[in-house]
């Protein structure tokens, strides 16, 4: 009798190996390779012979198209992040750290849709029915007609949601708890996660029901399981936030039916998540305008302008190697700004510790924050407070030039709406708002910025050319 063939699959990246090894060749992780049955999975089984294929109808690119129908939740921040609501027949993957509020957000969305008359099914694989009911009571959602089940078997879930009228939205919390009879592996492994997600996606495409899948996040910040899961779904959303702060951000990283750079902002309270329609007021709520080293950055998140305070502290060090601590920004970007300041402006920070923080726990990813960071660093070193009614944005190149950024008009309009009277921006900015009354200070290069901020101050360090 022939020995049954097995394969070894990495539980971190999904790489298939012919034999077991301590280290995965694909991702380099140790002790992640597990023996699995290659016959297990959707569409296969022990001894199953593949059926003959059938021809499908071919069509052309020209023809009538229809806009994808959407299910609007009524929660504006969630609808903004998804591109206008959940698309029927789509699969959405929502990831986030444990306890960040994923289940709370989806319970509120399910209750809002149920109040509109939609059929909503909530399947929990981590909590019992009584636990989910307790959360619903806390969120004032217990009076809605959300259908609830606590199950982890894929075949049982599919049989349950296929009964009766087609559901408008199905929530699976979470994909790491799913297991299928067709896969010979433990729940949470690559094979089981891939098998369960594939079955749920196929149900969504065949019936037209919107499917929302919840995924846990690893310590590296990625959704646990194979990356192929993110390629299988139609949209991937990350629910971000710091437990030390009360705000949460729902960020879109993939969306086949909408933009991929939108965010939704929520505030966590004892009654659940509250929408924040103006995030700028949230991030600037406790700002001290008279303190040196603080600059307001006018950023963009998709089509939404966001104003946030960038704080810098430059202090003399007693260590041989000065400290460089960054919270909310790229540390490599900070090193580049410090090098440009020293090379082109004579601002020497080799004997100073540098601490940079983005207020409110917000994280900045766009390079337009370079000008605000440089302004905060020079302000802290010179001990000169920046103008309280100014915002800063612009990208700094290695030559010291200040490069223009996109959506200048939207940034300035948001600043004017919140009471800021001026802005420091790149000199070559072309998209200026029409009819604005602000004082726009255009910066040619970084030495120009340093000379404007420092003025007659003599605290920029030895060798400064702008004192």
C-alpha positions as MATLAB code, in Angstrom:
seq = 'XXXXXXXXXXXXXXXXXXXXXXXXXXXXXXXXXXXXXXXXXXXXXXXXXXXXXXXXXXXXXXXXXXXXXXXXXXXXXXXXXXXXXXXXXXXXXXXXXXXXXXXXXXXXXXXXXXXXXXXXXXXXXXXXXXXXXXXXXXXXXXXXXXXXXXXXXXXXXXXXXXXXXXXXXXXXXXXXXXXXXXXXXXXXXXXXXXXXXXXXXXXXXXXXXXXXXXXXXXXXXXXXXXXXXXXXXXXXXXXXXXXXXXXXXXXXXXXXXXXXXXXXXXXXXXXXXXXXXXXXXXXXXXXXXXXXXXXXXXXXXXXXXXXXXXXXXXXXXXXXXXXXXXXXXXXXXXXXXXXXXXXXXXXXXXXXXXXXXXXXXXXXXXXXXXXXXXXXXXXXXXXXXXXXXXXXXXXXXXXXXXXXXXXXXXXXXXXXXXXXXXXXXXXXXXXXXXXXXXXXXXXXXXXXXXXXXXXXXXXXXXXXXXX';
ca = [
       0.000    0.000    0.000;
       1.394    3.367   -0.997;
       2.269    5.744    1.801;
      -0.094    8.764    1.855;
       1.602   11.890    0.580;
       1.900   14.845    2.939;
       3.268   18.350    2.675;
       4.695   20.844    5.122;
       3.192   24.353    5.150;
       4.537   27.450    6.913;
       1.853   28.875    9.218;
       3.238   32.394    8.820;
       3.545   32.862    5.042;
       1.980   29.723    3.532;
       5.128   28.457    1.773;
       4.918   24.734    0.957;
       7.954   22.550    1.721;
       8.651   18.965    0.716;
      10.020   18.095    4.146;
      10.029   19.564    7.600;
      12.621   22.199    8.476;
      13.183   24.377   11.493;
      13.346   27.590    9.445;
      11.007   28.612    6.630;
      12.737   29.446    3.336;
       9.991   31.904    2.394;
       9.770   34.241    5.388;
      12.735   33.196    7.529;
      10.631   32.446   10.627;
      11.521   29.564   12.928;
       9.248   26.721   14.091;
       6.314   27.686   11.856;
       6.266   24.639    9.522;
       3.469   22.138   10.176;
       2.654   18.890    8.412;
      -0.699   19.011    6.587;
      -2.745   16.845    4.245;
      -2.554   18.236    0.678;
      -5.856   16.542   -0.220;
      -7.762   18.636    2.281;
      -9.428   21.816    1.108;
     -12.378   23.202   -0.813;
     -13.118   21.123   -3.892;
     -10.912   18.217   -2.879;
     -10.914   15.252   -0.523;
      -9.365   11.873    0.011;
      -9.473    9.926   -3.208;
     -11.629   12.501   -5.001;
     -11.146   12.612   -8.787;
     -11.379   16.091  -10.319;
     -14.356   16.522  -12.596;
     -14.132   17.536  -16.221;
     -14.316   21.264  -16.792;
     -17.153   23.021  -18.599;
     -16.969   25.898  -21.025;
     -18.067   29.312  -19.759;
     -19.587   32.139  -21.783;
     -17.177   34.776  -23.093;
     -18.076   38.434  -23.552;
     -16.424   41.703  -24.617;
     -15.319   44.782  -22.725;
     -17.973   46.932  -24.382;
     -21.486   46.732  -23.010;
     -23.790   48.120  -20.365;
     -22.419   48.450  -16.855;
     -24.216   48.920  -13.575;
     -23.021   50.623  -10.447;
     -22.397   48.169   -7.649;
     -25.424   48.310   -5.316;
     -24.445   49.152   -1.766;
     -25.847   48.598    1.695;
     -25.570   51.915    3.542;
     -25.073   51.451    7.264;
     -26.024   54.981    8.275;
     -22.718   55.284   10.177;
     -21.075   57.967    8.065;
     -17.498   57.220    9.127;
     -17.886   53.533    8.296;
     -19.541   54.332    4.968;
     -16.709   56.760    4.146;
     -14.045   54.113    4.774;
     -15.853   51.485    2.673;
     -16.461   53.899   -0.199;
     -20.179   54.453    0.430;
     -21.318   51.295    2.192;
     -20.955   47.533    1.809;
     -21.256   46.294   -1.773;
     -23.656   43.386   -2.229;
     -21.821   40.175   -2.989;
     -18.495   41.508   -1.727;
     -16.204   40.210    0.998;
     -14.631   42.685    3.430;
     -11.793   41.790    5.800;
     -11.461   43.910    8.962;
      -8.290   43.527   11.034;
      -7.100   45.063   14.257;
      -5.432   44.444   17.597;
      -7.345   42.438   20.216;
      -9.718   44.647   22.179;
      -9.428   47.603   19.814;
     -13.183   47.641   19.080;
     -13.753   45.524   15.946;
     -16.679   43.587   17.403;
     -18.137   46.763   18.895;
     -18.066   48.551   15.538;
     -19.636   45.632   13.688;
     -22.342   45.196   16.322;
     -23.274   48.866   15.988;
     -23.301   48.550   12.186;
     -25.419   45.402   12.368;
     -27.926   47.121   14.656;
     -28.105   50.186   12.401;
     -28.793   48.024    9.339;
     -31.358   45.911   11.189;
     -33.270   49.057   12.112;
     -33.471   49.827    8.375;
     -35.171   46.471    7.736;
     -32.159   44.520    6.451;
     -31.609   40.876    7.364;
     -28.351   40.693    9.328;
     -26.667   37.526   10.592;
     -23.904   37.769   13.192;
     -21.852   34.580   13.659;
     -19.490   34.611   16.644;
     -16.759   32.016   16.899;
     -15.045   33.456   19.975;
     -17.912   34.305   22.309;
     -21.037   32.564   23.495;
     -24.483   33.897   22.667;
     -24.904   35.288   26.171;
     -21.669   37.274   25.892;
     -22.695   38.802   22.584;
     -26.063   39.743   24.071;
     -24.336   41.541   26.931;
     -22.385   43.643   24.446;
     -25.556   44.383   22.501;
     -27.264   45.594   25.684;
     -24.347   47.900   26.458;
     -24.520   49.331   22.933;
     -28.335   49.747   23.024;
     -28.634   47.216   20.186;
     -30.511   44.453   22.005;
     -33.891   45.625   20.654;
     -32.910   45.047   16.999;
     -33.640   41.980   14.856;
     -30.027   40.917   14.375;
     -29.872   37.124   14.008;
     -27.165   35.621   16.205;
     -25.288   32.310   16.190;
     -22.218   30.920   17.950;
     -20.552   28.423   15.600;
     -17.122   27.694   14.151;
     -17.748   24.879   11.649;
     -17.747   26.205    8.083;
     -20.277   23.709    6.724;
     -22.714   24.388    9.596;
     -22.397   28.146    9.131;
     -23.061   27.927    5.391;
     -26.092   25.689    5.952;
     -27.447   28.126    8.540;
     -27.097   31.352    6.566;
     -28.431   29.692    3.400;
     -31.799   28.935    4.996;
     -34.750   31.168    4.242;
     -34.416   34.640    2.809;
     -30.997   35.723    1.590;
     -29.215   37.836    4.226;
     -28.106   41.343    3.331;
     -25.023   41.193    5.554;
     -23.187   38.310    7.239;
     -20.566   39.009    9.914;
     -18.041   36.274   10.781;
     -16.110   36.986   13.990;
     -13.442   35.749   13.441;
     -11.800   33.807   10.602;
      -9.118   32.354   12.897;
     -11.765   30.259   14.670;
     -13.213   28.664   11.503;
     -12.588   24.993   10.724;
     -13.823   22.809    7.895;
     -14.354   19.060    7.614;
     -12.618   19.101    4.232;
      -9.303   20.340    5.669;
      -7.204   18.052    7.818;
      -5.567   20.699    9.989;
      -6.068   22.456   13.295;
      -8.247   25.611   13.493;
      -6.259   28.768   12.925;
      -3.711   27.169   10.607;
      -3.064   28.420    7.092;
      -5.068   25.607    5.499;
      -8.133   26.082    7.703;
      -8.144   29.876    7.376;
      -7.763   29.737    3.610;
     -10.439   27.053    3.293;
     -12.951   28.871    5.476;
     -12.451   32.244    3.808;
     -12.740   30.729    0.346;
     -16.038   29.078    1.275;
     -17.453   32.317    2.678;
     -16.378   34.320   -0.367;
     -17.972   31.802   -2.709;
     -21.254   32.046   -0.789;
     -21.162   35.859   -1.036;
     -20.540   35.828   -4.792;
     -23.262   33.243   -5.466;
     -25.993   34.784   -3.324;
     -25.192   38.526   -3.424;
     -24.924   38.825    0.351;
     -22.258   41.150    1.736;
     -19.731   39.248    3.858;
     -17.657   40.869    6.625;
     -14.771   38.810    8.026;
     -12.899   39.748   11.186;
      -9.182   38.929   11.367;
      -6.718   39.205   14.215;
      -3.448   41.107   13.860;
      -0.022   39.674   14.611;
       2.655   41.426   16.659;
       4.102   42.749   13.385;
       0.808   44.548   12.691;
      -0.379   42.281    9.856;
      -3.571   40.267    9.686;
      -2.868   36.803   11.055;
      -2.910   34.021    8.478;
      -1.637   33.850    4.907;
      -1.413   37.041    2.883;
      -3.374   35.226    0.175;
      -6.498   35.928    2.252;
      -6.044   39.671    1.682;
      -5.826   39.036   -2.063;
      -9.007   36.942   -2.051;
     -11.309   39.538   -0.484;
     -12.622   42.709   -2.130;
     -11.685   45.157    0.627;
      -9.277   45.203    3.567;
      -9.808   47.599    6.470;
      -7.550   48.074    9.474;
      -8.989   49.264   12.771;
      -6.182   51.193   14.442;
      -5.733   52.999   17.701;
      -3.765   53.248   20.905;
      -5.341   51.997   24.084;
      -3.884   55.023   25.839;
      -6.074   57.294   23.691;
      -9.823   57.241   23.203;
      -9.904   57.629   19.442;
      -9.921   54.865   16.812;
      -9.188   55.052   13.082;
     -10.678   52.744   10.450;
      -8.188   52.823    7.577;
      -8.764   51.389    4.079;
      -5.763   49.626    2.538;
      -7.575   47.801   -0.277;
     -10.934   48.432   -1.922;
     -12.035   47.153   -5.312;
     -15.130   49.351   -5.246;
     -13.802   52.604   -3.848;
     -10.774   54.675   -2.800;
      -7.962   53.149   -0.771;
      -6.852   56.221    1.147;
      -9.958   57.101    3.159;
     -10.252   56.870    6.933;
     -13.087   56.860    9.422;
     -12.493   58.345   12.877;
     -14.296   57.126   15.982;
     -14.127   57.906   19.680;
     -14.429   55.083   22.195;
     -16.857   55.608   25.074;
     -18.759   53.470   27.571;
     -21.669   53.342   25.101;
     -19.540   52.140   22.197;
     -17.950   54.007   19.328;
     -18.979   57.572   18.565;
     -18.378   59.152   15.165;
     -15.912   62.038   14.962;
     -16.963   64.194   12.047;
     -14.140   66.722   12.557;
     -10.940   64.895   13.568;
      -8.906   68.111   13.558;
     -10.743   69.436   16.600;
     -10.088   66.134   18.381;
      -6.321   66.198   17.750;
      -5.979   69.920   18.562;
      -8.252   69.918   21.616;
      -5.523   70.299   24.284;
      -2.982   72.345   22.365;
      -0.630   74.766   24.123;
       0.018   77.448   21.514;
       2.698   79.275   23.552;
       5.065   76.336   23.948;
       8.149   76.151   21.692;
       8.611   73.047   19.599;
       4.967   72.653   18.550;
       3.811   73.000   14.936;
       0.402   72.272   13.446;
       0.588   70.047   10.388;
      -2.161   70.258    7.757;
      -2.343   66.692    6.449;
      -4.629   64.739    4.159;
      -6.253   61.335    4.643;
      -7.814   60.544    1.295;
     -10.219   63.390    0.579;
     -10.346   64.510    4.212;
      -7.963   67.182    5.572;
      -6.713   66.520    9.101;
      -4.887   69.026   11.291;
      -2.637   67.558   13.965;
       0.047   68.950   16.253;
       3.660   67.833   15.832;
       5.691   68.209   19.032;
       9.502   68.258   19.203;
      11.880   68.451   22.151;
      15.585   69.133   21.597;
      17.673   68.914   24.775;
      21.444   68.702   25.442;
      22.637   65.162   26.037;
      25.189   63.725   28.421;
      25.511   60.500   26.447;
      28.090   59.666   23.824;
      25.339   58.775   21.359;
      22.340   61.126   21.529;
      18.832   59.677   21.708;
      16.391   59.797   18.793;
      12.861   58.873   19.908;
       9.911   59.088   17.510;
       6.213   58.414   18.164;
       3.743   58.643   15.297;
       6.213   59.256   12.460;
       8.914   57.447   10.500;
      12.234   57.424   12.388;
      14.188   57.189    9.138;
      12.459   60.318    7.891;
      13.472   62.139   11.074;
      17.114   61.144   10.553;
      16.948   62.571    7.035;
      15.515   65.899    8.259;
      18.237   66.166   10.921;
      20.930   65.508    8.317;
      19.520   68.141    5.936;
      19.312   70.693    8.768;
      22.975   70.154    9.615;
      24.272   69.974    6.037;
      22.409   72.942    4.520;
      21.474   75.118    7.504;
      24.340   74.629    9.922;
      21.940   73.511   12.652;
      24.022   70.992   14.583;
      22.102   68.513   16.723;
      24.890   65.983   17.299;
      25.083   66.943   20.995;
      21.333   66.993   21.571;
      18.679   64.410   22.268;
      15.734   64.677   19.891;
      12.218   63.571   20.822;
       9.389   63.802   18.303;
       5.741   63.088   19.020;
       2.497   63.371   17.053;
      -0.179   64.533   19.487;
      -3.182   62.336   20.207;
      -1.476   59.102   19.173;
      -2.113   59.837   15.503;
       0.313   58.379   12.937;
       1.505   60.419    9.944;
       2.561   58.588    6.796;
       2.781   61.280    4.111;
       6.041   63.188    3.419;
       4.182   66.508    3.514;
       4.886   66.584    7.255;
       8.589   67.326    6.647;
       8.149   71.093    6.898;
       6.142   70.859   10.128;
       8.733   68.548   11.708;
      11.630   70.793   10.710;
       9.787   73.846   12.075;
       9.126   72.104   15.391;
      12.782   71.015   15.708;
      14.167   74.498   15.017;
      11.588   76.073   17.336;
      12.534   73.776   20.209;
      16.282   74.268   19.693;
      15.979   78.057   19.482;
      13.327   78.145   22.268;
      11.163   80.330   20.055;
       7.414   79.555   19.963;
       5.921   79.306   16.507;
       2.963   81.524   15.530;
      -0.146   80.017   17.084;
      -2.321   80.706   14.038;
      -0.054   79.086   11.399;
      -0.076   75.632    9.834;
       2.849   73.937    8.072;
       3.103   71.461    5.228;
       5.646   70.661    2.515;
       8.126   67.981    1.514;
      11.857   68.550    2.068;
      14.356   67.105   -0.383;
      17.942   66.098    0.339;
      19.143   69.309   -1.307;
      17.213   71.394    1.217;
      14.540   72.502   -1.270;
      10.900   72.541   -0.173;
       8.809   70.610   -2.684;
       5.081   71.174   -3.272;
       2.481   68.626   -2.174;
      -0.948   67.756   -3.514;
      -4.330   69.119   -2.399;
      -2.996   72.441   -1.139;
      -6.380   74.157   -1.409;
      -8.137   71.587    0.780;
      -5.464   71.872    3.469;
      -5.716   75.665    3.582;
      -9.519   75.649    3.615;
      -9.546   73.299    6.595;
      -7.040   75.539    8.397;
      -9.173   78.617    7.764;
     -12.286   76.812    8.978;
     -10.579   76.038   12.295;
      -9.396   79.619   12.806;
      -5.822   79.486   11.492;
      -4.933   82.735    9.775;
      -1.717   81.742    7.998;
       0.369   78.934    6.619;
       3.954   78.171    5.697;
       3.948   76.190    2.484;
       6.193   75.480   -0.526;
       6.839   78.424   -2.793;
       5.889   76.486   -5.936;
       2.440   75.515   -4.669;
      -0.078   76.019   -7.464;
      -3.426   74.907   -6.002;
      -4.210   77.973   -3.923;
      -7.784   78.512   -2.658;
      -9.838   81.198   -4.350;
     -11.069   84.068   -2.233;
      -9.017   83.138    0.824;
      -8.016   85.762    3.379;
      -5.084   83.871    4.883;
      -1.478   84.980    5.129;
       0.405   82.465    3.019;
       4.165   82.441    3.642;
       5.895   80.616    0.803;
       9.185   78.899    1.651;
      11.826   78.401   -1.050;
      14.194   76.135    0.869;
      15.044   74.976    4.363;
      17.552   77.792    5.174;
      14.733   80.259    4.442;
      12.539   78.454    6.989;
      15.262   78.414    9.644;
      15.985   82.135    9.237;
      12.283   83.014    9.536;
      11.792   80.978   12.705;
      15.025   81.682   14.526;
      15.295   85.373   13.722;
      17.872   86.920   16.041;
      18.091   83.869   18.322;
      21.622   82.590   18.980;
      20.682   79.076   20.099;
      20.964   77.137   16.869;
      24.349   75.660   17.738;
      27.844   76.193   16.452;
      28.367   76.882   12.831;
      24.833   78.163   12.173;
      24.625   80.274    9.027;
      21.253   81.835    9.854;
      21.958   83.465   13.197;
];
